[in-house]
């Protein structure tokens, strides 16, 4: 069994590396893919989605469609062995970008829906 390290990296109450349940671990991996800019990781320059750069782009239906394709492709490339993305919904309000992803965990066939946000405003 693979160790599922918590994201962001932490220690538990016993001073050991904190592990997560599979669903929480996958959520952390998805968050890493979404909010890591390509070129940000030294040993994996292609890793990430470029989503953060779109937070400040002018809002438009084209931006939402581009973001959907960007997210779907990045998740398929980096996490395709672990999850199957079923739907991506993007909403942009002022400077806040929210991405809702419906995905299925391949190992357990459980379907989850998670929302990730970045940008200004509440």
Secondary structure as UniProt FT lines:
FT   TURN            13..14
FT   HELIX           22..35
FT   TURN            38..39
FT   TURN            45..46
FT   HELIX           51..54
FT   TURN            55..56
FT   HELIX           61..79
FT   TURN            80..82
FT   STRAND          83..93
FT   TURN            94..95
FT   STRAND          96..105
FT   TURN            106..108
FT   STRAND          111..119
//
